[in-house]
Amino acid sequence: MDDVIALYKRDIDMTLIRERLAMSVEQRFATYLDALRLVEELQRAGRAAREAAQA
């Protein structure tokens, strides 16, 4: 089992984890809200593109 865990651990980017842990809770929420807004905008754009293609 330890070998399997070691294989997964080698692909983890610890710098990203450290960056997130260095942020305040408010900064983390703001980052996640920004990502959520991006996802929502991409969804809207995808719906608009599908509607335009059907028209």
C-alpha positions as CSV (number, residue, x, y, z in Angstrom):
1,M,0.0,0.0,0.0
2,D,2.8,2.4,0.8
3,D,4.2,2.0,-2.8
4,V,0.8,3.0,-4.2
5,I,0.7,6.1,-2.0
6,A,4.2,7.0,-3.0
7,L,3.3,6.8,-6.6
8,Y,0.4,9.3,-6.1
9,K,2.5,11.6,-3.9
10,R,5.1,12.1,-6.6
11,D,2.4,13.8,-8.8
12,I,1.3,16.3,-6.1
13,D,2.4,19.9,-6.6
14,M,3.2,20.9,-3.0
15,T,3.8,24.6,-4.1
16,L,0.1,25.0,-4.9
17,I,-0.9,23.5,-1.5
18,R,1.5,25.8,0.3
19,E,0.2,28.9,-1.7
20,R,-3.4,28.0,-0.7
21,L,-2.5,27.4,2.9
22,A,-0.7,30.8,3.1
23,M,-3.9,32.6,2.0
24,S,-6.4,33.9,4.6
25,V,-9.8,32.3,4.6
26,E,-11.2,35.4,2.9
27,Q,-8.6,35.2,0.2
28,R,-9.5,31.6,-0.4
29,F,-13.2,32.3,-0.7
30,A,-12.5,35.2,-3.1
31,T,-10.4,32.9,-5.3
32,Y,-13.1,30.2,-5.3
33,L,-15.8,32.8,-6.1
34,D,-13.7,34.0,-9.0
35,A,-13.4,30.5,-10.3
36,L,-17.1,29.9,-9.9
37,R,-17.9,33.1,-11.8
38,L,-15.6,31.9,-14.6
39,V,-17.4,28.5,-14.7
40,E,-20.8,30.3,-14.8
41,E,-19.7,32.5,-17.7
42,L,-18.3,29.6,-19.6
43,Q,-21.6,27.8,-19.1
44,R,-23.5,30.8,-20.4
45,A,-21.3,31.1,-23.4
46,G,-21.7,27.4,-24.2
47,R,-25.5,27.7,-24.0
48,A,-25.4,30.8,-26.2
49,A,-23.2,29.0,-28.8
50,R,-25.5,26.0,-28.8
51,E,-28.6,28.2,-29.3
52,A,-26.8,30.1,-32.1
53,A,-25.9,26.9,-33.8
54,Q,-29.4,25.6,-33.7
55,A,-30.9,28.8,-35.1
